[in-house]
Amino acid sequence: MAPLKALVLSVGCIAGLAASAQNIQLKRAKSFTVEQSGGRSVTKLRGNVVLQSPEGVFTCDSADWFRNESRFFAYANVRFQAKDGMTVRSRTLEHLNGENYFAGGVTVVDGDQRLETASLRYSTQSRKGQFSQPAKVTTRDGRLTCRRGEFSGATYRFLGSVHWLGSEERVHSEVMEYDADARTARFPQGGTAVTDGDSVAFGQGRAQLQGNRYLQLRGGVQGWGSARSFTAEQLERWTDLDRTQWTGSAHLTDWEKDSTEIWAEVLTITPDSLTARDQAAVRMPSWSGKAEMWRGHRTDSVYVLEGNPVIWSGPYQILAEYFTLMQRGPGDSLWAQGGVHLGEEADSAGRSNQMAAEALQAQLRGRHVARMELETNAQALYYPGSTGDGPVSRMKSARIVLRFADDGTVDTVEFLPSSNGSTAREDAPSYLPGYLDRWGERPSSTDAMSGRK
């Protein structure tokens, strides 16, 4: 018997045609032809073809439909419209039992998500897709390119040279996981990022891309910008608040105004403030310091050190209950309050010339101390000679004023005694009450400061 050919029915006659024992239904076609070849029956659909499955509707210009196999091939202007609203377009499609292979200019649109690639494997039943060729993705939170990837519903996994461009950050990584519903992103294998003008290398990361926008980079962070560099275990950035926090052995070098280095366990910066907590250490051109906390108001350059603080400047160590520093004018101004103790190493034996008072004021210029004043119950203990045991001098007065030469050496020392002021000599004293040797804690400059202001 000759094969059945060229059987043409009107659109009205085929609108309800369905294949038994399979889920694809033919809803529309301008014409179809049924052919037998090799024991297989194929229905060739032509013109404005519409096929329906339980998960959505397929349309195309033409298709070869193997009704008994739940299989069809679609050609030209292929489109799948899922019941949940997702749309896939391509030039060709192979469908078999709910599994689909789209090829040629594939575009997937799911809400605000748009994915463009050369080919896509997609299950209409599980809503899982996989693409193995380079892709471009556009979301309401940003854009990206990658080499391959997969998705399941609203959850995407992009792989291979992923370049993400968000509204506030750029990230390059080998893996990015994106949740379109929660609007979050994860970078489990680390990479590099650009945020707040800094380039950052990191081990792992995640981002919240809506509401209170948030970026967290961890696993060992290294960053650099036009005016600063930093390292830490973790960096957190709240973009809407313009707030950045480094945690875990944080070290920041900033040369925007004055060269400044800061070490702390937790370091937080906003446009108006800077706070370093837990063993905070600071180094500037004219002084360095250490305390449990260093708080700064960046707008007017006023900073406070508190919590067992100490400051070093040139050959001097200063102890007090807390310090206030102002960086204005040609130099820095320093105030110390409560149990002030000024020390200067006198000799190799570890002895120190010392001064103590209730308050201290100092001006620092040109990376040197220009003037110091110790006020209220001021005392001094010093060694006249740099060698030998020699006598020491102990003096008490209302105020002690030190003036310094341009090279940082002492020019004059003035003792202004009170009405009960006195001078006494003792044979053995080596310290004043409250003295503590903390020279070993003094932070040293790093190579990053070389050549800076």
Backbone hydrogen bonds, N-H to C=O, Kabsch-Sander energy under -0.5 kcal/mol:
donor,donor_aa,acceptor,acceptor_aa,energy
8,V,6,A,-0.8
14,I,10,S,-1.2
15,A,11,V,-1.0
17,L,14,I,-1.6
19,A,24,I,-1.0
22,Q,19,A,-0.9
25,Q,52,Q,-2.6
26,L,17,L,-1.3
27,K,25,Q,-0.6
27,K,50,V,-2.9
28,R,50,V,-1.6
30,K,46,R,-0.8
30,K,47,G,-2.2
31,S,46,R,-1.7
33,T,44,K,-1.8
35,E,33,T,-0.5
35,E,42,V,-2.7
37,S,40,R,-2.7
40,R,37,S,-1.4
42,V,35,E,-2.5
42,V,40,R,-0.5
43,T,65,W,-3.1
44,K,33,T,-3.7
44,K,42,V,-0.6
45,L,43,T,-0.8
45,L,63,A,-3.2
46,R,31,S,-2.6
47,G,61,D,-2.6
49,V,60,C,-2.0
50,V,28,R,-2.6
51,L,58,F,-2.8
52,Q,25,Q,-3.0
53,S,56,G,-3.0
56,G,53,S,-0.8
57,V,81,Q,-2.3
58,F,51,L,-3.8
59,T,79,R,-2.8
60,C,49,V,-1.6
61,D,75,Y,-1.3
61,D,76,A,-2.2
62,S,75,Y,-1.5
63,A,45,L,-2.3
64,D,73,F,-2.5
65,W,43,T,-3.2
65,W,63,A,-0.6
66,F,64,D,-0.6
66,F,71,R,-2.9
67,R,65,W,-1.1
69,E,66,F,-1.4
70,S,67,R,-0.9
71,R,66,F,-1.8
72,F,95,H,-1.9
73,F,64,D,-2.5
74,A,93,L,-2.8
75,Y,62,S,-2.9
76,A,91,R,-2.5
78,V,90,S,-1.6
79,R,59,T,-2.5
80,F,88,V,-2.9
81,Q,57,V,-3.0
82,A,80,F,-0.6
82,A,86,M,-3.1
83,K,55,E,-2.4
85,G,82,A,-1.6
87,T,109,V,-2.7
88,V,80,F,-2.2
89,R,107,T,-2.5
90,S,78,V,-1.8
91,R,103,A,-1.3
91,R,104,G,-1.5
92,T,103,A,-2.2
93,L,74,A,-2.0
94,E,101,Y,-1.6
95,H,72,F,-2.9
96,L,99,E,-2.8
97,N,70,S,-2.4
99,E,96,L,-2.2
100,N,122,Y,-2.3
101,Y,94,E,-2.4
102,F,100,N,-0.5
102,F,120,L,-2.9
103,A,92,T,-2.0
104,G,118,A,-2.6
106,V,117,T,-1.6
107,T,89,R,-2.3
108,V,115,L,-2.9
109,V,87,T,-2.9
109,V,107,T,-0.5
110,D,108,V,-0.5
110,D,113,Q,-2.2
113,Q,110,D,-2.0
114,R,138,T,-2.3
115,L,108,V,-2.7
116,E,136,K,-2.9
117,T,106,V,-2.2
120,L,102,F,-2.6
121,R,130,Q,-3.0
122,Y,100,N,-2.6
122,Y,120,L,-0.5
123,S,128,K,-2.7
124,T,98,G,-2.2
124,T,122,Y,-0.6
125,Q,98,G,-0.5
127,R,123,S,-1.6
128,K,123,S,-0.6
129,G,151,F,-3.1
130,Q,121,R,-2.7
131,F,149,G,-2.6
135,A,146,C,-2.5
136,K,116,E,-2.3
137,V,144,L,-2.7
138,T,114,R,-2.9
139,T,142,G,-2.9
142,G,139,T,-0.5
143,R,165,L,-2.4
144,L,137,V,-2.3
145,T,163,H,-1.5
146,C,135,A,-1.7
147,R,159,L,-1.3
147,R,160,G,-1.7
148,R,159,L,-1.9
149,G,131,F,-2.7
150,E,157,R,-2.3
151,F,129,G,-2.4
152,S,155,T,-2.7
153,G,127,R,-2.1
155,T,152,S,-1.9
156,Y,154,A,-0.5
156,Y,178,Y,-3.4
157,R,150,E,-3.1
158,F,176,M,-3.2
159,L,148,R,-2.8
160,G,174,E,-2.4
162,V,173,S,-2.7
163,H,145,T,-2.4
164,W,162,V,-0.6
164,W,171,V,-3.4
165,L,143,R,-3.5
166,G,164,W,-0.6
166,G,169,E,-3.1
167,S,141,D,-0.7
170,R,194,V,-2.0
171,V,164,W,-2.5
172,H,192,T,-3.3
173,S,162,V,-2.2
174,E,190,G,-0.6
176,M,158,F,-2.2
177,E,186,R,-2.7
178,Y,156,Y,-2.5
178,Y,176,M,-0.5
179,D,184,T,-2.5
180,A,154,A,-2.9
180,A,178,Y,-0.7
183,R,179,D,-1.8
184,T,179,D,-1.2
185,A,207,A,-2.3
186,R,177,E,-2.4
187,F,205,G,-3.4
190,G,187,F,-1.4
191,G,202,F,-1.9
192,T,172,H,-2.4
193,A,200,V,-2.8
194,V,170,R,-2.9
195,T,198,D,-2.0
196,D,168,E,-0.6
198,D,195,T,-2.3
199,S,224,W,-3.1
200,V,193,A,-3.4
201,A,222,Q,-3.2
202,F,191,G,-2.5
203,G,218,R,-2.2
204,Q,218,R,-2.1
205,G,187,F,-1.3
206,R,216,Q,-2.3
207,A,185,A,-2.8
208,Q,214,Y,-3.0
209,L,183,R,-2.5
209,L,207,A,-0.6
213,R,211,G,-1.6
214,Y,208,Q,-2.2
215,L,237,R,-2.5
216,Q,206,R,-3.0
217,L,235,L,-3.2
218,R,204,Q,-3.0
219,G,233,E,-0.8
220,G,233,E,-1.6
221,V,232,A,-3.7
222,Q,201,A,-2.1
223,G,230,F,-2.8
224,W,199,S,-2.1
225,G,228,R,-3.5
229,S,253,T,-2.2
230,F,223,G,-2.6
231,T,251,H,-2.0
232,A,221,V,-1.9
233,E,247,T,-1.1
233,E,248,G,-1.7
234,Q,247,T,-1.8
235,L,217,L,-3.6
236,E,245,Q,-2.8
237,R,215,L,-3.1
238,W,243,R,-3.0
239,T,213,R,-0.5
239,T,237,R,-0.9
240,D,213,R,-0.5
242,D,238,W,-0.9
242,D,239,T,-0.6
243,R,238,W,-2.0
244,T,269,I,-2.6
245,Q,236,E,-3.0
246,W,267,L,-3.1
247,T,234,Q,-2.5
248,G,265,E,-2.9
250,A,264,A,-2.1
251,H,231,T,-2.6
252,L,262,I,-2.7
253,T,229,S,-3.1
254,D,252,L,-0.5
254,D,260,T,-3.4
255,W,227,A,-2.3
257,K,258,D,-0.6
260,T,254,D,-2.8
261,E,283,R,-2.6
262,I,252,L,-2.7
263,W,281,A,-3.0
264,A,250,A,-2.0
265,E,277,R,-1.3
265,E,278,D,-1.6
266,V,277,R,-1.8
267,L,246,W,-2.9
268,T,275,T,-3.1
269,I,244,T,-3.0
270,T,273,S,-2.7
274,L,296,G,-2.1
275,T,268,T,-2.8
276,A,294,W,-2.7
277,R,266,V,-3.0
278,D,292,E,-2.0
280,A,291,A,-1.8
281,A,263,W,-2.9
282,V,289,G,-3.0
283,R,261,E,-2.8
284,M,287,W,-3.5
288,S,312,W,-2.6
289,G,282,V,-2.9
290,K,310,V,-2.6
291,A,280,A,-2.6
292,E,307,G,-2.2
293,M,306,E,-2.0
294,W,276,A,-2.7
295,R,304,V,-2.8
296,G,274,L,-2.9
297,H,302,V,-3.4
298,R,272,D,-1.9
298,R,296,G,-0.7
299,T,272,D,-0.8
301,S,297,H,-0.9
302,V,297,H,-1.6
303,Y,325,L,-3.1
304,V,295,R,-3.4
305,L,323,F,-2.0
306,E,293,M,-2.2
307,G,321,E,-0.7
310,V,290,K,-2.2
311,I,318,I,-2.5
312,W,288,S,-3.4
313,S,316,Y,-2.1
316,Y,313,S,-2.2
317,Q,343,G,-2.6
318,I,311,I,-3.5
319,L,341,H,-2.7
320,A,309,P,-0.9
321,E,337,Q,-1.6
321,E,338,G,-1.7
322,Y,337,Q,-1.3
323,F,305,L,-2.4
324,T,335,W,-2.6
325,L,303,Y,-3.2
326,M,333,S,-2.8
327,Q,301,S,-2.9
328,R,326,M,-0.9
328,R,331,G,-0.6
331,G,328,R,-0.8
332,D,364,L,-2.4
333,S,326,M,-2.7
334,L,362,A,-2.8
335,W,324,T,-2.9
336,A,360,L,-2.4
337,Q,322,Y,-2.1
338,G,358,E,-2.3
340,V,357,A,-1.5
341,H,319,L,-2.4
342,L,355,M,-4.0
343,G,317,Q,-3.1
344,E,353,N,-2.7
345,E,315,P,-0.7
346,A,351,R,-3.1
347,D,351,R,-1.2
350,G,347,D,-1.5
352,S,430,S,-0.5
353,N,344,E,-2.9
354,Q,381,L,-3.5
355,M,342,L,-2.6
356,A,379,Q,-2.2
357,A,340,V,-1.9
358,E,375,E,-1.4
358,E,376,T,-1.6
359,A,375,E,-1.6
360,L,336,A,-2.1
361,Q,373,E,-2.3
362,A,334,L,-2.3
363,Q,371,R,-2.2
364,L,332,D,-3.0
365,R,368,H,-2.5
368,H,365,R,-1.9
370,A,363,Q,-3.3
371,R,363,Q,-1.5
372,M,402,L,-2.5
373,E,361,Q,-2.7
374,L,400,I,-2.8
375,E,359,A,-2.3
375,E,373,E,-0.5
376,T,398,A,-1.6
378,A,397,S,-1.1
379,Q,356,A,-2.6
380,A,395,M,-2.8
381,L,354,Q,-3.0
382,Y,393,S,-1.8
392,V,426,E,-1.0
393,S,382,Y,-2.3
394,R,424,A,-2.0
395,M,380,A,-2.9
396,K,422,S,-2.3
397,S,378,A,-3.0
398,A,416,L,-1.4
399,R,416,L,-1.6
400,I,374,L,-2.3
401,V,414,E,-2.8
402,L,372,M,-3.1
403,R,412,T,-2.6
404,F,370,A,-1.9
405,A,409,T,-3.1
408,G,405,A,-2.0
411,D,403,R,-3.4
412,T,403,R,-1.5
414,E,401,V,-3.1
416,L,399,R,-3.2
416,L,414,E,-0.6
421,G,418,S,-1.7
422,S,396,K,-0.6
424,A,394,R,-2.6
426,E,392,V,-0.8
435,Y,432,L,-1.8
438,R,436,L,-0.8
441,E,438,R,-1.8
442,R,439,W,-1.5
449,M,446,T,-1.8
450,S,447,D,-1.5
452,R,449,M,-2.2
